Amino acid sequence: MCISRCWGTGRSLREWVSLQGGSGYVTTGVMIRETLNPNSANAKTADWTAFGGIYFDWRTTTSGSTSEPGVVSATLPTG
């Protein structure tokens, strides 16, 4: 886990070198949150290898429902 705080306009660049642990449902992705509270509004994109797709989901309001408006079938480069 990596936490970066950003106010206003910003940019963050991250590179995952490896993914360890877990079994069939291991994923890597990026989540942007309104706050660090578990029920905060957020948007997330994640590569779910077990499901063969890159998924995007969001929660537009605090304590609201999470929606998954899209998935793209793709294979990300490795190494």
C-alpha positions in Angstrom: 0.0 0.0 0.0 1.2 3.5 -0.9 -0.5 6.6 0.3 0.1 10.0 -1.3 -1.7 13.1 -0.4 -2.5 15.6 -3.1 -4.4 18.9 -2.9 -5.4 20.8 -6.0 -3.9 19.7 -9.3 -1.3 17.0 -9.0 0.4 13.9 -10.6 1.5 10.7 -9.1 3.6 8.0 -10.9 3.9 4.5 -9.4 5.4 1.3 -10.8 4.6 -2.2 -9.3 7.6 -4.4 -9.6 6.0 -7.5 -8.2 2.8 -8.8 -6.6 3.1 -11.4 -3.8 0.8 -13.5 -1.7 -2.8 -14.4 -2.1 -4.3 -16.9 -4.5 -6.7 -16.6 -7.4 -8.2 -13.2 -6.5 -5.0 -11.1 -6.2 -5.3 -7.7 -7.9 -3.3 -4.5 -8.3 -4.8 -1.1 -9.0 -5.1 2.5 -8.1 -7.8 4.1 -5.8 -8.4 7.8 -5.4 -10.3 8.6 -2.2 -12.0 11.8 -0.8 -10.6 10.9 2.6 -8.9 7.9 4.3 -12.3 7.0 6.0 -13.5 3.5 4.8 -16.9 4.9 3.7 -15.5 7.9 1.7 -16.3 8.7 -1.9 -13.7 7.1 -4.2 -12.8 5.9 -7.7 -10.8 2.8 -8.4 -9.3 0.9 -11.3 -7.9 -2.5 -10.9 -6.4 -5.4 -13.0 -8.3 -8.5 -11.9 -6.2 -11.2 -13.6 -8.5 -14.0 -12.4 -11.4 -12.3 -14.3 -9.4 -11.3 -17.4 -10.2 -7.6 -17.2 -9.4 -4.1 -15.9 -12.4 -2.9 -13.9 -13.4 0.6 -12.9 -15.7 1.4 -10.1 -16.7 4.4 -8.0 -18.6 5.7 -5.0 -19.8 9.3 -5.7 -21.0 10.1 -2.1 -19.8 9.3 1.4 -21.4 6.0 2.6 -23.1 5.6 -0.9 -23.3 2.6 -3.1 -20.3 1.5 -5.2 -21.1 1.3 -9.0 -19.0 -0.6 -11.6 -19.7 1.2 -14.9 -17.0 -0.5 -16.9 -14.6 -3.3 -17.6 -12.1 -3.7 -20.4 -10.6 -7.1 -21.4 -6.9 -6.7 -21.6 -3.6 -8.3 -20.8 -1.1 -6.0 -19.2 2.6 -6.2 -20.0 4.8 -8.0 -17.5 8.5 -7.6 -16.6 
